Amino acid sequence: MRAAVWFRAAAVLMLLFAVGHTYGFLAFRPESAEGRAVWEAMNSVRFSAGRATFSYGGFYTGFGLSISAFDVFSAWLAWTLGSMARAGERRARPIGWAMFALQCVGFVLSLRYFSVVPAVLSAVGALFFLLGAVTMRPAKIIAN
């Protein structure tokens, strides 16, 4: 398959990752009494930084939404890489390699701190970015 197809497949996967992550962390509610106690403490314990007051639960939500925004950006970037690959722009290759490396890091972190589902999605994303970068065709040079 052509590089553009691999990058576009990665874009769809990154968008699914964003939707799944957003739903998963917003819908999560602990099942155990201990987990609920931590959850309630995160949302009720407040602290000040400068003139603002925050909760740890707010930080959790903010970080989670930041990750979702990053995933949406990754989807856009992957789609753009597909367009660049289709046009034969060689600049897409190093970006594809960087996205491959980023997905590999996501794979390791998911195995260590999360679950098998995000690890599998990161592995598949890494594969798509790898195949996109490897199958990039160099731009044709047009002689004057």
Backbone as a printed PyTorch tensor [residue, N CA C, xyz], in Angstrom:
tensor([[[  0.8480,  -1.1890,   0.0000],
         [  0.0000,   0.0000,   0.0000],
         [  0.8840,   1.2390,   0.0000]],

        [[  0.2990,   2.3210,  -0.4090],
         [  1.0310,   3.5740,  -0.4870],
         [  1.0970,   4.2580,   0.8690]],

        [[  2.1100,   5.0970,   1.0410],
         [  2.3270,   5.8020,   2.3060],
         [  1.0980,   6.6130,   2.7100]],

        [[  0.4650,   7.2700,   1.7460],
         [ -0.6970,   8.1000,   2.0650],
         [ -1.7970,   7.2830,   2.7360]],

        [[ -1.9990,   6.0640,   2.2790],
         [ -3.0350,   5.2050,   2.8620],
         [ -2.6730,   4.8430,   4.3050]],

        [[ -1.4010,   4.5360,   4.5670],
         [ -0.9770,   4.1890,   5.9240],
         [ -1.1440,   5.3760,   6.8670]],

        [[ -0.7650,   6.5620,   6.4000],
         [ -0.9130,   7.7500,   7.2450],
         [ -2.3890,   8.0670,   7.4920]],

        [[ -3.2220,   7.8880,   6.4760],
         [ -4.6650,   8.1380,   6.6630],
         [ -5.2680,   7.1070,   7.6200]],

        [[ -4.8160,   5.8630,   7.5390],
         [ -5.2850,   4.8400,   8.4830],
         [ -4.8620,   5.2170,   9.9060]],

        [[ -3.6640,   5.7310,  10.0520],
         [ -3.1990,   6.1990,  11.3630],
         [ -4.0670,   7.3430,  11.8650]],

        [[ -4.4900,   8.2250,  10.9520],
         [ -5.3460,   9.3480,  11.3450],
         [ -6.6740,   8.8560,  11.9100]],

        [[ -7.2700,   7.8980,  11.2540],
         [ -8.5410,   7.3410,  11.7360],
         [ -8.3360,   6.6810,  13.0960]],

        [[ -7.2450,   5.9340,  13.2290],
         [ -6.9430,   5.2790,  14.5020],
         [ -6.7380,   6.3070,  15.6100]],

        [[ -6.0180,   7.3980,  15.3260],
         [ -5.7810,   8.4320,  16.3340],
         [ -7.0940,   9.1040,  16.7490]],

        [[ -8.0050,   9.2790,  15.7940],
         [ -9.3070,   9.8590,  16.1330],
         [-10.1070,   8.9080,  17.0200]],

        [[-10.0680,   7.6110,  16.7110],
         [-10.7240,   6.6200,  17.5620],
         [-10.0930,   6.6020,  18.9560]],

        [[ -8.7840,   6.7380,  19.0060],
         [ -8.0730,   6.8010,  20.2760],
         [ -8.5680,   7.9980,  21.0870]],

        [[ -8.7270,   9.1510,  20.4500],
         [ -9.1940,  10.3580,  21.1380],
         [-10.6000,  10.1700,  21.7040]],

        [[-11.4880,   9.6120,  20.8940],
         [-12.8640,   9.3940,  21.3440],
         [-12.8830,   8.3870,  22.4920]],

        [[-12.1700,   7.2860,  22.3380],
         [-12.1340,   6.2660,  23.3810],
         [-11.5230,   6.7750,  24.6720]],

        [[-10.4440,   7.5070,  24.5600],
         [ -9.7990,   8.0500,  25.7500],
         [-10.7210,   9.0320,  26.4700]],

        [[-11.3300,   9.9300,  25.7240],
         [-12.1950,  10.9360,  26.3310],
         [-13.3710,  10.2770,  27.0340]],

        [[-14.0260,   9.3710,  26.3560],
         [-15.1550,   8.6720,  26.9670],
         [-14.6980,   7.8650,  28.1830]],

        [[-13.6080,   7.1370,  28.0150],
         [-13.1330,   6.2600,  29.0810],
         [-12.7920,   6.9940,  30.3590]],

        [[-12.0590,   8.0950,  30.2560],
         [-11.6690,   8.7500,  31.4940],
         [-12.7880,   9.6010,  32.0840]],

        [[-13.6900,  10.1220,  31.2400],
         [-14.8160,  10.8840,  31.7920],
         [-15.8760,   9.9800,  32.4090]],

        [[-16.0340,   8.7730,  31.8790],
         [-17.0600,   7.8530,  32.3860],
         [-16.5660,   7.0000,  33.5540]],

        [[-15.2500,   6.9640,  33.7790],
         [-14.7020,   6.1040,  34.8230],
         [-15.2030,   6.5100,  36.2090]],

        [[-15.6700,   5.5170,  36.9400],
         [-16.0400,   5.6910,  38.3460],
         [-15.5320,   4.4680,  39.0910]],

        [[-14.7930,   4.6800,  40.1840],
         [-14.2480,   3.5460,  40.9340],
         [-15.3480,   2.6580,  41.4920]],

        [[-15.0780,   1.3580,  41.5420],
         [-16.0640,   0.3990,  42.0450],
         [-15.9020,   0.1220,  43.5320]],

        [[-14.6820,   0.1750,  44.0350],
         [-14.4500,  -0.1710,  45.4430],
         [-14.6830,   1.0470,  46.3400]],

        [[-14.9290,   0.7780,  47.6070],
         [-15.1110,   1.8590,  48.5840],
         [-13.8310,   2.6890,  48.6980]],

        [[-12.6860,   2.0260,  48.6650],
         [-11.4120,   2.7410,  48.7460],
         [-11.2170,   3.6470,  47.5360]],

        [[-11.5390,   3.1180,  46.3580],
         [-11.4200,   3.9030,  45.1300],
         [-12.3390,   5.1020,  45.1370]],

        [[-13.5710,   4.9050,  45.6180],
         [-14.5190,   6.0240,  45.6980],
         [-14.0340,   7.0800,  46.6860]],

        [[-13.4170,   6.6470,  47.7760],
         [-12.8830,   7.6000,  48.7530],
         [-11.7780,   8.4580,  48.1360]],

        [[-10.8990,   7.8270,  47.3600],
         [ -9.8370,   8.5810,  46.6800],
         [-10.4500,   9.5370,  45.6740]],

        [[-11.4220,   9.0480,  44.9070],
         [-12.0940,   9.8660,  43.8920],
         [-12.7390,  11.1000,  44.5340]],

        [[-13.4620,  10.8810,  45.6220],
         [-14.1280,  11.9930,  46.3170],
         [-13.1080,  12.9650,  46.8950]],

        [[-12.0050,  12.4430,  47.4390],
         [-10.9640,  13.3160,  47.9720],
         [-10.3300,  14.1540,  46.8660]],

        [[-10.0790,  13.5240,  45.7100],
         [ -9.5010,  14.2720,  44.5850],
         [-10.3920,  15.4450,  44.1930]],

        [[-11.6940,  15.2490,  44.2850],
         [-12.6210,  16.2900,  43.8480],
         [-12.9910,  17.2740,  44.9500]],

        [[-12.7460,  16.9200,  46.2090],
         [-13.1310,  17.8320,  47.2850],
         [-11.9440,  18.5640,  47.9130]],

        [[-10.7580,  17.9680,  47.8680],
         [ -9.5900,  18.6350,  48.4370],
         [ -9.1380,  19.7190,  47.4630]],

        [[ -9.0530,  20.9460,  47.9960],
         [ -8.7000,  22.0930,  47.1640],
         [ -7.3860,  22.6820,  47.6550]],

        [[ -6.6890,  23.3190,  46.7520],
         [ -5.4430,  23.9970,  47.1010],
         [ -5.3360,  25.2630,  46.2780]],

        [[ -4.5420,  26.1950,  46.7610],
         [ -4.3720,  27.4830,  46.0750],
         [ -3.0180,  27.5350,  45.3960]],

        [[ -2.9980,  28.1520,  44.2570],
         [ -1.7690,  28.4480,  43.5280],
         [ -1.9360,  29.8640,  42.9820]],

        [[ -1.1960,  30.7840,  43.5470],
         [ -1.4090,  32.1820,  43.1830],
         [ -2.7540,  32.6400,  43.7170]],

        [[ -3.5650,  33.2080,  42.8630],
         [ -4.8930,  33.6800,  43.2700],
         [ -6.0020,  32.6910,  42.9450]],

        [[ -5.6470,  31.5580,  42.3650],
         [ -6.6570,  30.5830,  41.9450],
         [ -6.7000,  29.4040,  42.9080]],

        [[ -7.8480,  28.7450,  42.9430],
         [ -8.0380,  27.5510,  43.7610],
         [ -8.3660,  26.3880,  42.8300]],

        [[ -7.7440,  25.2400,  43.1060],
         [ -7.8900,  24.0670,  42.2590],
         [ -8.2050,  22.8410,  43.1000]],

        [[ -8.6670,  21.7860,  42.4270],
         [ -8.7890,  20.4710,  43.0590],
         [ -7.9290,  19.4950,  42.2550]],

        [[ -7.5380,  18.4250,  42.9320],
         [ -6.7680,  17.4060,  42.2290],
         [ -7.6220,  16.7350,  41.1490]],

        [[ -8.9030,  16.6180,  41.4100],
         [ -9.8110,  16.0730,  40.4030],
         [ -9.8740,  16.9560,  39.1680]],

        [[ -9.8220,  18.2690,  39.3800],
         [ -9.7840,  19.1920,  38.2420],
         [ -8.5160,  19.0240,  37.4300]],

        [[ -7.3780,  18.8200,  38.1170],
         [ -6.1310,  18.5590,  37.4090],
         [ -6.2390,  17.2760,  36.5920]],

        [[ -6.8110,  16.2460,  37.1930],
         [ -7.0050,  14.9700,  36.5030],
         [ -7.8250,  15.1790,  35.2330]],

        [[ -8.9250,  15.9130,  35.3540],
         [ -9.7830,  16.1700,  34.1950],
         [ -9.0510,  17.0050,  33.1520]],

        [[ -8.3430,  18.0330,  33.6100],
         [ -7.5900,  18.8810,  32.6820],
         [ -6.5230,  18.1210,  31.9230]],

        [[ -5.7830,  17.2890,  32.6330],
         [ -4.7540,  16.4810,  31.9630],
         [ -5.3910,  15.4940,  30.9820]],

        [[ -6.4940,  14.8880,  31.3870],
         [ -7.1710,  13.9470,  30.4920],
         [ -7.6570,  14.6120,  29.2190]],

        [[ -8.2490,  15.7990,  29.3570],
         [ -8.7170,  16.5240,  28.1700],
         [ -7.5460,  17.0060,  27.3180]],

        [[ -6.4270,  17.3290,  27.9580],
         [ -5.2260,  17.6990,  27.1910],
         [ -4.7520,  16.5360,  26.3370]],

        [[ -4.7910,  15.3320,  26.8930],
         [ -4.4030,  14.1450,  26.1270],
         [ -5.3710,  13.9320,  24.9670]],

        [[ -6.6620,  14.1340,  25.2080],
         [ -7.6440,  14.0030,  24.1210],
         [ -7.3660,  15.0150,  23.0150]],

        [[ -7.0490,  16.2600,  23.4030],
         [ -6.7270,  17.2860,  22.4080],
         [ -5.4780,  16.8990,  21.6230]],

        [[ -4.4870,  16.3550,  22.3080],
         [ -3.2780,  15.8960,  21.6360],
         [ -3.5890,  14.7750,  20.6490]],

        [[ -4.4770,  13.8610,  21.0410],
         [ -4.8600,  12.7670,  20.1410],
         [ -5.5690,  13.2950,  18.8930]],

        [[ -6.4210,  14.3000,  19.0520],
         [ -7.0920,  14.9090,  17.8940],
         [ -6.0480,  15.5840,  17.0050]],

        [[ -5.0870,  16.2840,  17.6090],
         [ -4.0090,  16.8910,  16.8240],
         [ -3.2200,  15.8180,  16.0850]],

        [[ -2.9390,  14.6990,  16.7440],
         [ -2.2130,  13.6020,  16.0910],
         [ -2.9910,  13.0670,  14.8890]],

        [[ -4.3090,  13.0040,  15.0190],
         [ -5.1430,  12.5610,  13.8940],
         [ -5.0090,  13.5470,  12.7390]],

        [[ -5.0810,  14.8410,  13.0450],
         [ -4.9340,  15.8600,  11.9990],
         [ -3.5530,  15.7630,  11.3480]],

        [[ -2.5170,  15.6190,  12.1760],
         [ -1.1540,  15.5350,  11.6490],
         [ -0.9940,  14.3090,  10.7520]],

        [[ -1.5370,  13.1820,  11.1770],
         [ -1.4440,  11.9700,  10.3610],
         [ -2.1660,  12.1630,   9.0280]],

        [[ -3.3280,  12.8050,   9.0440],
         [ -4.0640,  13.0610,   7.8000],
         [ -3.2520,  13.9790,   6.8900]],

        [[ -2.6340,  14.9900,   7.4870],
         [ -1.7850,  15.9120,   6.7270],
         [ -0.5750,  15.1780,   6.1540]],

        [[ -0.0090,  14.2560,   6.9220],
         [  1.1030,  13.4500,   6.4000],
         [  0.6620,  12.6400,   5.1830]],

        [[ -0.5740,  12.1580,   5.2140],
         [ -1.1030,  11.4500,   4.0500],
         [ -1.1300,  12.3370,   2.8190]],

        [[ -1.5640,  13.5780,   3.0040],
         [ -1.5750,  14.5270,   1.8770],
         [ -0.1600,  14.8290,   1.4010]],

        [[  0.7480,  15.0030,   2.3560],
         [  2.1410,  15.2760,   1.9810],
         [  2.7460,  14.0870,   1.2440]],

        [[  2.4550,  12.8840,   1.7110],
         [  2.9870,  11.6850,   1.0590],
         [  2.4480,  11.5520,  -0.3600]],

        [[  1.1620,  11.8310,  -0.5220],
         [  0.5560,  11.7520,  -1.8500],
         [  1.2260,  12.7330,  -2.8160]],

        [[  1.6230,  13.9070,  -2.2790],
         [  2.2860,  14.9100,  -3.1110],
         [  3.7820,  14.6310,  -3.2680]],

        [[  4.2900,  13.5970,  -2.5990],
         [  5.7000,  13.2500,  -2.7140],
         [  6.6190,  14.1510,  -1.9100]],

        [[  6.0950,  14.8200,  -0.9100],
         [  6.9240,  15.7140,  -0.0940],
         [  7.7760,  14.8900,   0.8640]],

        [[  9.0860,  14.9660,   0.6800],
         [ 10.0000,  14.1820,   1.4960],
         [  9.9870,  14.5930,   2.9630]],

        [[  9.5280,  15.7950,   3.2630],
         [  9.4880,  16.2570,   4.6540],
         [  8.5360,  15.4180,   5.4980]],

        [[  7.6440,  14.6680,   4.8860],
         [  6.7050,  13.8370,   5.6360],
         [  7.4090,  12.6460,   6.2920]],

        [[  8.4590,  12.1590,   5.6780],
         [  9.1250,  10.9540,   6.1990],
         [  9.6500,  11.1530,   7.6270]],

        [[ 10.4480,  12.1980,   7.9310],
         [ 10.9390,  12.3210,   9.3130],
         [  9.8180,  12.5630,  10.3230]],

        [[  8.7510,  13.2170,   9.9030],
         [  7.6150,  13.4080,  10.8030],
         [  6.9430,  12.0640,  11.0610]],

        [[  6.8200,  11.2410,  10.0320],
         [  6.2770,   9.8960,  10.1950],
         [  7.1180,   9.0710,  11.1490]],

        [[  8.4480,   9.1710,  11.0280],
         [  9.3320,   8.4520,  11.9440],
         [  9.1600,   8.9540,  13.3740]],

        [[  9.0100,  10.2660,  13.5430],
         [  8.8070,  10.8230,  14.8900],
         [  7.4890,  10.3230,  15.4880]],

        [[  6.4450,  10.2590,  14.6630],
         [  5.1550,   9.7490,  15.1530],
         [  5.2570,   8.2610,  15.4890]],

        [[  6.0370,   7.5240,  14.7100],
         [  6.2910,   6.1190,  15.0190],
         [  6.9360,   6.0010,  16.4010]],

        [[  7.9790,   6.8020,  16.6480],
         [  8.6710,   6.7680,  17.9400],
         [  7.7230,   7.1480,  19.0760]],

        [[  6.8950,   8.1500,  18.8500],
         [  5.9420,   8.5810,  19.8710],
         [  4.9520,   7.4680,  20.2040]],

        [[  4.4660,   6.7580,  19.1950],
         [  3.5460,   5.6500,  19.4410],
         [  4.2420,   4.4950,  20.1680]],

        [[  5.5320,   4.2900,  19.9000],
         [  6.2850,   3.2620,  20.6300],
         [  6.3790,   3.6210,  22.1090]],

        [[  6.6280,   4.8920,  22.4120],
         [  6.6420,   5.3450,  23.8030],
         [  5.2630,   5.1430,  24.4250]],

        [[  4.2060,   5.4910,  23.6790],
         [  2.8470,   5.2830,  24.1670],
         [  2.5600,   3.8230,  24.4560]],

        [[  3.0900,   2.9430,  23.6390],
         [  2.9280,   1.5000,  23.8500],
         [  3.5300,   1.0700,  25.1850]],

        [[  4.7710,   1.4780,  25.4260],
         [  5.4570,   1.1030,  26.6650],
         [  4.7300,   1.6890,  27.8770]],

        [[  4.3570,   2.9650,  27.8060],
         [  3.6510,   3.5990,  28.9280],
         [  2.2910,   2.9420,  29.1780]],

        [[  1.6040,   2.5730,  28.1080],
         [  0.3000,   1.9160,  28.2630],
         [  0.4410,   0.5620,  28.9330]],

        [[  1.4580,  -0.1950,  28.5570],
         [  1.6890,  -1.4860,  29.2060],
         [  2.0120,  -1.3080,  30.6880]],

        [[  2.7770,  -0.2730,  30.9870],
         [  3.2280,  -0.0600,  32.3760],
         [  2.1270,   0.5400,  33.2530]],

        [[  1.3820,   1.5130,  32.7410],
         [  0.4860,   2.2790,  33.5950],
         [ -0.9990,   2.1420,  33.2850]],

        [[ -1.3520,   1.6140,  32.1260],
         [ -2.7560,   1.5830,  31.7510],
         [ -3.2140,   0.1540,  31.5020]],

        [[ -3.6470,  -0.1410,  30.2910],
         [ -4.1520,  -1.4910,  30.0360],
         [ -3.7510,  -1.9430,  28.6400]],

        [[ -4.1840,  -3.1320,  28.3100],
         [ -3.8170,  -3.7180,  27.0310],
         [ -4.4900,  -2.9880,  25.8530]],

        [[ -5.6810,  -2.4350,  26.0550],
         [ -6.3840,  -1.7790,  24.9410],
         [ -5.5960,  -0.5800,  24.3990]],

        [[ -5.2020,   0.3960,  25.2430],
         [ -4.4020,   1.4790,  24.6730],
         [ -3.0340,   1.0030,  24.1820]],

        [[ -2.4930,  -0.0540,  24.7930],
         [ -1.2130,  -0.5780,  24.3130],
         [ -1.3530,  -1.1260,  22.9000]],

        [[ -2.4280,  -1.8570,  22.6410],
         [ -2.6570,  -2.4080,  21.2980],
         [ -2.8760,  -1.2690,  20.2980]],

        [[ -3.6760,  -0.2690,  20.6780],
         [ -3.9000,   0.8600,  19.7710],
         [ -2.5940,   1.5940,  19.4740]],

        [[ -1.7460,   1.7590,  20.4860],
         [ -0.4450,   2.3920,  20.2590],
         [  0.4350,   1.5440,  19.3500]],

        [[  0.4060,   0.2260,  19.5320],
         [  1.2050,  -0.6640,  18.6790],
         [  0.7330,  -0.6040,  17.2330]],

        [[ -0.5650,  -0.6200,  17.0270],
         [ -1.1090,  -0.5400,  15.6630],
         [ -0.7800,   0.8260,  15.0600]],

        [[ -0.9250,   1.8930,  15.8660],
         [ -0.5590,   3.2210,  15.3820],
         [  0.9050,   3.2800,  14.9950]],

        [[  1.7790,   2.6980,  15.8290],
         [  3.2070,   2.6660,  15.5120],
         [  3.4420,   1.9420,  14.1890]],

        [[  2.7640,   0.8230,  13.9930],
         [  2.9060,   0.0650,  12.7540],
         [  2.4720,   0.9020,  11.5470]],

        [[  1.3340,   1.5950,  11.6610],
         [  0.8480,   2.4150,  10.5480],
         [  1.8340,   3.5390,  10.2180]],

        [[  2.3540,   4.2200,  11.2570],
         [  3.3250,   5.2900,  10.9930],
         [  4.6220,   4.7250,  10.4260]],

        [[  5.0520,   3.5760,  10.9150],
         [  6.2490,   2.9290,  10.3840],
         [  6.0680,   2.6110,   8.9010]],

        [[  4.9550,   1.9790,   8.5680],
         [  4.7090,   1.6120,   7.1680],
         [  4.5660,   2.8580,   6.2910]],

        [[  3.9650,   3.9160,   6.8290],
         [  3.8750,   5.1630,   6.0710],
         [  5.2510,   5.7420,   5.7870]],

        [[  6.1100,   5.7590,   6.8110],
         [  7.4490,   6.3250,   6.6250],
         [  8.2930,   5.4660,   5.6850]],

        [[  8.1880,   4.1540,   5.8040],
         [  9.0030,   3.2530,   4.9890],
         [  8.5690,   3.2650,   3.5330]],

        [[  7.2740,   3.3890,   3.2750],
         [  6.7850,   3.3090,   1.8970],
         [  6.7320,   4.6660,   1.1960]],

        [[  7.2280,   5.7070,   1.8430],
         [  7.2770,   7.0240,   1.1860],
         [  8.1220,   6.9460,  -0.0720]],

        [[  7.5680,   7.4530,  -1.1360],
         [  8.3210,   7.5290,  -2.3900],
         [  8.9480,   8.9120,  -2.4790]],

        [[ 10.2020,   8.9780,  -2.8950],
         [ 10.8100,  10.3060,  -3.0370],
         [ 10.1280,  11.0780,  -4.1580]],

        [[ 10.1300,  12.3770,  -3.9980],
         [  9.5280,  13.2420,  -5.0120],
         [ 10.2790,  13.0950,  -6.3270]],

        [[  9.5580,  13.1490,  -7.4020],
         [ 10.1900,  13.0880,  -8.7170],
         [ 10.8350,  14.4450,  -9.0050]],

        [[ 12.0600,  14.3820,  -9.4590],
         [ 12.7800,  15.6060,  -9.7880],
         [ 12.5200,  15.9060, -11.2620]],

        [[ 12.0330,  17.0920, -11.5040],
         [ 11.7160,  17.4980, -12.8700],
         [ 12.8630,  18.3740, -13.3780]],

        [[ 13.5120,  17.9180, -14.4370],
         [ 14.6330,  18.6750, -15.0130],
         [ 14.1000,  19.8010, -15.8790]],

        [[ 14.7820,  20.9180, -15.8230],
         [ 14.3790,  22.0730, -16.6700],
         [ 14.9030,  21.9420, -18.0540]]])
